[in-house]
Amino acid sequence: MSEQSGSSSGQRERTELPIERGFPIERINEIAEKEGRAKMYYRPIYTMHKWWARRLGCVFRSISLYTLLDDPDKVSVFEPGHEGGTLADYGDDADGTPELDISSLLERVDMSDPESLWELYPKDVRVEDKKVLDPFMGGGTSLVEASRFGAEVVGNDLNPVAWFVTKKELEAGQTDVEDLEEAFEQVKAEVADEITQQYKTLCPNGDHEADVMYNFWVKELDCVSCGHTVPLFKDYRVAKGRYENDDKYNVLCSDCGAVTRVDDWQSESVCNDCGHGFVPKEGNVSRGGKYNCPDCGQKYGITDAIQEQGGYDIRLYALEYYCGHCDERGEQKSEHKGYKQAEETDINRFLEAKEEWDEAEALHEYVPDEEIPPGHMTSERNPVFDHGYSHWTDMYNERQLLCLSKLMKAIDSLEDQNSKEYLLMAVSGILRTNNMMVGYDYSYNKIVNLFKSNSFDPPHSPCEGNVWGAEFGRGTFESIWDLIISGVEYASAPTERYVEDGESKETEPFSQPVGSNFEIHQGDARSISAESEYDAVITDPPYYDNIMYSEVSDYFYVWQKILLEDEHPGFDQTKTPRSDSIVTNPYFGKTAEDFESELEQSFSVIKRALKEEGSLTFTYHHSDSDSWGELLESLCNVGFEVTATYPITADINKFIGGEAVSFDIVVVARPIDETEPASWNSLRRDIYRTARRTRKQLEENRELSRGDIGVMEMGACFREYSKHHGKVQRDGDIMSAKEVVQEIYGIIQEASDIGVEDVFIDLLDTSNVSYDDVNKLSRGTNANPEDLKEMRLYNQDDGFELGTWDNEKRQAYIQERVNGDGGEHLSNLDKLQFLRYRYEKGQAVQNYVEKWDVDDDMRELAGRLADVTGDDTYTRVLGDRDITSF
């Protein structure tokens, strides 16, 4: 049984899961690096709608593979793209003799080489009789991936937006794409022309219209000193040169308002239209949130002025267009695409839309009427109320509200509820770019995503996208709908991308669809009443104070509830749940202690829901040893033991340097009946040896970074501690998990803690020890081979020898120091070996014990020596009267 897994001493015997014995993080990282940059190609199902901090699908697929496969008799493997029989002869050699089978693949997984099971990663694997729970399902990644193995999956989340997103992901595998396309065409026929007409402009090349991709707006205030209108331009950039194949920049002339092209927007430039000289870099917004009046030079707080003036004005000043007519005629790109000054017709088109919106009272029921609720994200991080926003609709202009409401109304008229919900999902998806809370990305020439920073940051120069969509443009209804269709198609016949010999490959479609057997609930995880029902819990629990999901998700919720309020529970409130969210939120008085307590309550519910043989596997994000301690305390308090931890990412430079560092980790835990008492001294020896053995095993067999090894060392150490939680004594007091973790963290983190004595003990514990072992074990420690040689802890005069207590050269070294200075330069190891030698010769040791004032460090070292050599004389010479009386 490996160090990383298995049941605790005195605990019931149980099947050891592959994930407890090893996890191929190297292979996972190969895929993760690519999937993270191209989610829509790897797993388009997760690009159907935004959810925050969503784990990569390859991570949860790997967790499912190494967690759900424990009984080879209940595992079937199919070749993707081939209907019919299983790969019962998977891995057979030429004469048909089974060389590899599922049982063999499972048995061969260990910490040194976890990759035998990885051969099944790109296969269509099915498991029987597995029921999986995710009590914090969020965006549903864990459930989607587990369902692809044929497991029955049950999900839960407090947030109704998360519930809705996951619902549509899991229903996608049973949804007919043709039905969706038919519903889309119905909506298109009803409102597409009306919406696209709102985004037209006169083409600069003739008497025809072009499509507007983006409208550029700027907020304006009256100077409090002179009354001059101050446009809140940070600078006068419009966009980087894009269509002319040169390095020029499109900027706005600060005098005539023309869009002109210049060589360098940060230097003195001249407008090509009016000849005005100016520096585009020099706008009217300065640091500290103040405007700088170009007329009188007054500097004043922008939010102060907004509140004093009851808001701000906003002006359309430019747009980006695409002309299909000119494109079809073969005009060069710079002629059919470009940037232009907003003209009177463009302004009038918006005013007409505004008027239509004001008069279309029937459409107002299709936009939210809720006020923006106060909270950490809206009131403290960057107070939207100070910028003049009070209702959610304040985040949109009238044309956007008109177009969005028409879309919502057309969708509401559909008869098929499933199609209606997918189209609603598309509307919800375009809200990230179709609002007046986003600007334009000058570096990439595209509109910004509202939640790029996971917060509400009102821009001074908003960018308005094309709601329905032109031939080009980001975040349009048509483009988001394409993502939803791709997600549904994938769910019906998912594929898997993997890396083989450094090359990315994609499988044929799997015949197992997503979500063939699922159930999801909306509510507090702590209210789950299941008991001994689930084989596995696979989840991604809340992350302390990372993102206030409940607050940012309100942005989607208030729109979704318009069409879902009468269809599903949980959509009848003005906002998503707050008080029951497990998170640290200072605005609502939710402290770190609250978070720890509530997370522990959730772990208790999870333990009750698991079967006796069940497992809990979850990903977690933390920043320091305190986070480890809080996590371990919560798990152990409710009766779990940690059996493994694996890194997803780790910054080893900070880890070694002792800085706060963010890790993403996979934690594996199993229920434990009871723990056993232990002294800290004995446990520390176990932990130390476990850490060193784990590191050695990984360094010799895996190509891992020091940070990755450190995380896996901690997992092995946590397992040792978990067996004794609540019963570890030091100086008569019970140590908390946090205290133990601090000790473990120090052992692993600081190389200075690993010195000559530690390396020597490891050498004693090594079979067929050689000089190569001295080099290997000294690596990454505060010791080096020369130190050990100088202390005669090894010599190579007549072959390799260790400097044990009975080694002549070692004894000569120690005796010279005892005779020379009374022991001031003796190490604890020197003293113990000297005492061991005197005892063997029948000489008195008591006077030396009293003179050297034996402390806990020396006693601990004696225990470690006794443990590794099997010779308890090392401990007895420090305290047994029968011995010390010699």
Secondary structure, 3 states (H helix, E strand, C coil): CCCCCCCCCCCCCCCCCHHHHCCCHHHHHHHHHHHCCCHHHHCHHHHCCCCCCCCCHHHHHHHHHHHHCCCHHHEEEECCCCCCCCCCCCCCCCCCCCCCCHHHHHHCCCCCCCCCHHHHCCCEEEECCCEEEECCCCCCHHHHHHHCCCCEEEEEECCHHHHHHHHHHHHHCCCCHHHHHHHHHHHHHHHHHHHHHHHEEECCCCCCEEEEEEEEEEEEEECCCCCCEEECCCCCEEEECCCCCCCCEEEECCCCCCEEEECCCCCCEECCCCCCEECCCCCCEECCCEEECCCCCCEEEHHHHHHHCCCCEEEEEEEEEECHHHHHCCCCHHHHEEEEECCHHHHHHHHHHHHHHHHCHHHHHHCCCCECCCCHHHHHHCCHHHHCCCEHHHHCCHHHHHHHHHHHHHHHCCCCHHHHHHHHHHHHHHCCCCCCCCCEECCCCEECCHHHHCCCCCCCCCEEECCCCCCCCCCCHHHHHHHHHHHHHHHHCCCCEEEECCEEEECCCCCCCCCCCEEEEECCHHHCCCCCCEEEEEECCCCCCCCCHHHHCHHHHHHHHHHHCCCCCCCCCCCCCCCCCCCCEHHHCECHHHHHHHHHHHHHHHHHHEEEEEEEEEEEEECCHHHHHHHHHHHHHCCEEEEEEEEEECCHHHHHHCCCCCEEEEEEEEECCCCCCEEHHHHHHHHHHHHHHHHHHHHHHCCCCHHHHHHHHHHHHHHHHHCCCCCEEECCEECCHHHHHHHHHHHHHCHHHCCHHHHHHHHHCCCCCCHHHHHHHHCCCCCCHHHHHHCCCEECCCCCEECCCCCHHHHHHHHHHHHHHCCCCCCHHHHHHHHHHHHHCCCCCHHHHHHCCCCHHHHHHHHHHHHHHCCCHHHHCCCCHHHHCC
